[in-house]
Amino acid sequence: MADQNEAIRINDEDARGAVSNTGLRYVLGFSLALAVIAMSAVWIVPALLR
């Protein structure tokens, strides 16, 4: 039986239940940039054609 005063150590991947450094932040950043560009184009192009 484990000692109740002993600290429990769990590594990051086990605690999160996922593997880090998969490039997900780059996909999210690229998608955000594309969304901003697309929304800006939808707003700016009609204003210029007026």
C-alpha positions as CSV (number, residue, x, y, z in Angstrom):
1,M,0.0,0.0,0.0
2,A,1.3,3.5,-0.9
3,D,2.3,6.0,1.8
4,Q,-0.4,8.7,2.0
5,N,2.3,11.4,2.6
6,E,4.2,10.4,-0.5
7,A,3.9,12.7,-3.5
8,I,2.4,11.3,-6.7
9,R,4.4,12.0,-9.9
10,I,2.6,11.8,-13.3
11,N,4.4,12.9,-16.5
12,D,2.7,15.5,-18.7
13,E,1.6,13.2,-21.5
14,D,-0.1,10.8,-19.1
15,A,-1.9,13.7,-17.2
16,R,-3.1,15.3,-20.4
17,G,-3.9,12.0,-22.2
18,A,-2.4,13.3,-25.4
19,V,1.0,13.7,-27.1
20,S,2.4,17.2,-27.4
21,N,4.3,18.8,-30.3
22,T,2.0,17.5,-33.1
23,G,2.0,20.8,-35.0
24,L,-1.6,21.5,-34.0
25,R,-0.8,25.1,-33.1
26,Y,0.5,25.7,-36.6
27,V,-2.7,24.4,-38.2
28,L,-4.8,26.6,-35.8
29,G,-2.7,29.7,-36.6
30,F,-2.8,29.1,-40.3
31,S,-6.6,28.6,-40.2
32,L,-7.0,31.8,-38.1
33,A,-4.9,33.8,-40.6
34,L,-7.0,32.5,-43.5
35,A,-10.3,33.3,-41.8
36,V,-9.1,36.9,-41.1
37,I,-8.0,37.3,-44.7
38,A,-11.2,35.9,-46.1
39,M,-13.4,38.1,-43.8
40,S,-11.4,41.2,-44.7
41,A,-11.7,40.4,-48.4
42,V,-15.5,40.1,-48.1
43,W,-15.6,43.5,-46.4
44,I,-13.0,45.4,-48.4
45,V,-13.8,44.3,-52.0
46,P,-17.4,45.5,-52.0
47,A,-16.3,48.8,-50.4
48,L,-13.8,49.4,-53.1
49,L,-16.3,48.6,-55.9
50,R,-18.8,51.1,-54.6
